[in-house]
Amino acid sequence: MNINWQALTKMPYWLARPKSELDKLRQAAVIYWQRVADILAWPARQLDPMTAELELVNLLAWERDISQIPNETELMYRTRVKYALQFAKGAGSKEGWYFMFEKLGTPWITIDERVSETDWDVVSLQLLDSDLAERNQLIDNICRQYGRTTRRYQYDTIASMPLIAPPNDFALDSLTGFAKLNDDMSPKLGLALMDNESHFIIATNKQLIS
């Protein structure tokens, strides 16, 4: 509850002397009603795993089939409990997996299926090398819990390397001619010329190495 107690308890200027008896009474009343407001808001906060007491979060996690991963941060644990239903609903689609990884703080991910020269049931998860190194236990847990039973998941790492290069100029000139001869083999000859010129400028180059 966001209550502006200063504006709510503002007194006329002739009574608002700092540290006066009346001001002390005002401060005591503010402290009392702040505690009352916190007590009234406490049950509502327990419904949200992000603000509930950790003991209640553990009960919600048990209800939603979520178990805490070793060395997992409390924020990540609370996030998985909060979005457990959405994660389960979207587990069968790419959009659901993208939503899942975005909520878990790993938005840079690419999911490929039916990869050429790979078994049809393999799903390739392409992640940043840093994310895979720091969150390997979390990613393993996600694949075990939300992965499709008829699919196998493999990890591919992506390294982002900025490449700075001077502007490059690519130019193309082409000339095409068409000749048409009459059927009666007469010497009449019709010519048509087409002139085409293309000019491309590339200012920056980016390279993605996987």
C-alpha positions as MATLAB code, in Angstrom:
seq = 'MNINWQALTKMPYWLARPKSELDKLRQAAVIYWQRVADILAWPARQLDPMTAELELVNLLAWERDISQIPNETELMYRTRVKYALQFAKGAGSKEGWYFMFEKLGTPWITIDERVSETDWDVVSLQLLDSDLAERNQLIDNICRQYGRTTRRYQYDTIASMPLIAPPNDFALDSLTGFAKLNDDMSPKLGLALMDNESHFIIATNKQLIS';
ca = [
       0.000    0.000    0.000;
       1.499    3.296   -1.130;
       0.181    5.953    1.226;
       1.615    9.440    1.372;
       1.512    9.855    5.120;
       3.184   13.258    4.958;
       0.393   14.689    2.810;
      -2.280   12.822    4.736;
      -1.175   14.219    8.112;
      -0.221   17.675    6.959;
      -1.176   20.299    9.535;
      -1.728   24.055    9.179;
       1.512   25.988    9.230;
       0.761   27.586   12.604;
       0.541   24.107   14.184;
       3.339   22.356   12.256;
       6.261   23.353   14.423;
       9.024   20.702   14.200;
       9.512   18.613   17.358;
       6.566   20.210   19.091;
       4.241   18.105   21.223;
       1.636   18.136   18.472;
       4.189   17.064   15.869;
       5.354   14.198   18.113;
       1.742   13.068   18.403;
       1.409   13.193   14.636;
       4.546   11.076   14.125;
       3.340    8.504   16.663;
      -0.016    8.275   14.885;
       1.731    7.783   11.523;
       3.871    4.943   12.908;
       0.805    3.258   14.418;
      -1.276    3.417   11.238;
       1.686    2.266    9.144;
       1.809   -0.894   11.236;
      -1.953   -1.320   10.896;
      -1.696   -0.941    7.104;
       1.128   -3.497    6.953;
      -0.906   -5.994    8.978;
      -3.930   -5.554    6.715;
      -1.822   -5.913    3.562;
       0.086   -8.980    4.787;
      -2.493  -11.605    3.642;
      -2.619  -10.103    0.158;
       1.177  -10.221   -0.151;
       1.179  -13.945    0.627;
      -0.740  -14.659   -2.585;
       2.167  -13.434   -4.703;
       5.256  -15.703   -4.624;
       7.473  -12.673   -5.243;
       6.446  -11.040   -1.937;
       5.217  -13.949    0.188;
       7.125  -15.427    3.085;
       9.577  -18.095    1.963;
       7.750  -20.800    3.945;
       4.559  -20.061    2.026;
       6.499  -20.004   -1.246;
       7.687  -23.527   -0.454;
       4.049  -24.622   -0.040;
       3.119  -23.030   -3.365;
       6.124  -24.714   -4.983;
       5.028  -28.130   -3.696;
       1.519  -27.493   -5.010;
       2.874  -26.496   -8.435;
       5.425  -29.310   -8.701;
       8.450  -27.031   -8.368;
      11.569  -28.052   -6.467;
      14.405  -25.706   -5.637;
      17.610  -26.281   -7.588;
      20.911  -26.412   -5.669;
      22.641  -23.018   -5.580;
      19.557  -21.370   -7.083;
      18.951  -17.763   -6.084;
      15.804  -16.944   -4.151;
      14.631  -14.560   -6.884;
      14.925  -17.281   -9.542;
      13.120  -19.758   -7.298;
      10.265  -17.337   -6.658;
      10.020  -16.568  -10.390;
       9.714  -20.254  -11.311;
       6.992  -20.705   -8.695;
       5.074  -17.638   -9.868;
       5.041  -18.613  -13.554;
       4.780  -22.393  -13.079;
       1.311  -22.582  -14.653;
       2.260  -20.449  -17.683;
       5.452  -22.470  -18.168;
       3.511  -25.744  -18.116;
       0.900  -24.466  -20.567;
       3.470  -23.175  -23.056;
       5.906  -26.078  -22.829;
       4.657  -27.605  -26.083;
       5.453  -24.612  -28.310;
       8.459  -22.500  -29.199;
       6.653  -19.360  -28.060;
       6.167  -20.928  -24.642;
       9.874  -21.719  -24.362;
      10.861  -18.223  -25.444;
       8.492  -16.806  -22.798;
       9.963  -19.161  -20.201;
      13.588  -18.231  -20.856;
      12.748  -14.535  -21.012;
      11.114  -14.635  -17.565;
      14.122  -16.539  -16.219;
      16.530  -13.850  -17.416;
      17.850  -15.619  -20.529;
      16.202  -13.823  -23.460;
      18.948  -14.645  -25.996;
      18.026  -18.135  -27.140;
      17.218  -19.790  -30.472;
      15.274  -23.040  -30.770;
      15.621  -25.161  -33.922;
      13.757  -28.371  -34.753;
      14.203  -30.870  -37.603;
      17.837  -29.857  -37.992;
      19.438  -31.225  -41.149;
      21.858  -34.128  -40.713;
      20.482  -34.672  -37.196;
      17.913  -37.126  -35.893;
      14.368  -35.817  -36.327;
      13.597  -35.943  -32.592;
      16.493  -33.666  -31.564;
      15.719  -30.076  -30.558;
      18.651  -27.675  -30.646;
      18.814  -24.979  -27.951;
      21.262  -22.273  -28.944;
      22.307  -20.163  -25.970;
      25.045  -17.738  -25.110;
      28.141  -19.468  -23.821;
      27.992  -17.401  -20.616;
      24.345  -18.346  -19.932;
      25.015  -22.033  -20.456;
      28.039  -21.942  -18.159;
      26.302  -20.022  -15.360;
      22.867  -21.672  -15.543;
      23.543  -25.213  -16.678;
      21.653  -26.730  -13.727;
      18.651  -24.490  -14.358;
      18.568  -25.329  -18.081;
      18.888  -29.058  -17.349;
      15.986  -28.807  -14.917;
      13.822  -26.968  -17.454;
      14.477  -29.581  -20.144;
      13.638  -32.418  -17.737;
      10.468  -30.807  -16.422;
       9.039  -29.075  -19.481;
      10.669  -30.937  -22.363;
       8.432  -32.969  -24.632;
       8.616  -36.689  -24.021;
       9.274  -37.480  -27.690;
      12.136  -35.033  -28.041;
      15.777  -34.927  -27.108;
      17.439  -31.623  -26.335;
      20.978  -30.642  -27.232;
      22.814  -27.437  -26.370;
      24.691  -25.279  -28.853;
      26.625  -22.242  -27.727;
      26.580  -18.864  -29.412;
      29.419  -16.369  -29.076;
      28.620  -12.774  -29.892;
      31.686  -11.019  -31.329;
      31.355   -7.381  -32.446;
      33.217   -6.700  -35.692;
      34.182   -3.165  -36.655;
      35.041   -2.647  -40.320;
      35.279    0.372  -42.634;
      32.407    0.949  -45.083;
      32.565   -1.297  -48.118;
      31.395   -0.314  -51.587;
      29.935   -2.893  -53.946;
      29.054   -1.748  -57.496;
      27.591   -3.665  -60.431;
      27.143   -2.587  -64.042;
      25.443   -4.805  -66.583;
      24.318   -4.421  -70.208;
      21.932   -6.841  -71.902;
      21.068   -6.854  -75.639;
      18.252   -8.654  -77.455;
      18.165   -9.274  -81.239;
      15.058  -10.362  -83.164;
      15.105  -11.817  -86.708;
      11.951  -11.919  -88.896;
      10.573  -15.314  -89.950;
      10.892  -14.488  -93.647;
      14.678  -14.254  -93.234;
      14.609  -10.680  -94.466;
      17.547   -8.513  -93.488;
      15.344   -6.391  -91.227;
      16.814   -6.515  -87.741;
      15.324   -5.155  -84.530;
      17.571   -4.510  -81.534;
      16.632   -3.739  -77.953;
      19.091   -2.701  -75.278;
      18.582   -2.804  -71.508;
      20.989   -0.958  -69.231;
      21.037   -1.862  -65.542;
      23.180   -0.357  -62.800;
      23.196   -1.356  -59.120;
      25.077    0.274  -56.276;
      25.271   -1.082  -52.709;
      26.972    0.389  -49.634;
      27.436   -1.578  -46.421;
      28.452    0.552  -43.455;
      28.727   -2.075  -40.694;
      29.324   -5.796  -40.646;
      28.218   -8.188  -37.879;
      29.286  -11.789  -37.637;
      27.619  -14.465  -35.481;
      29.776  -17.488  -34.707;
      28.153  -20.646  -33.410;
];
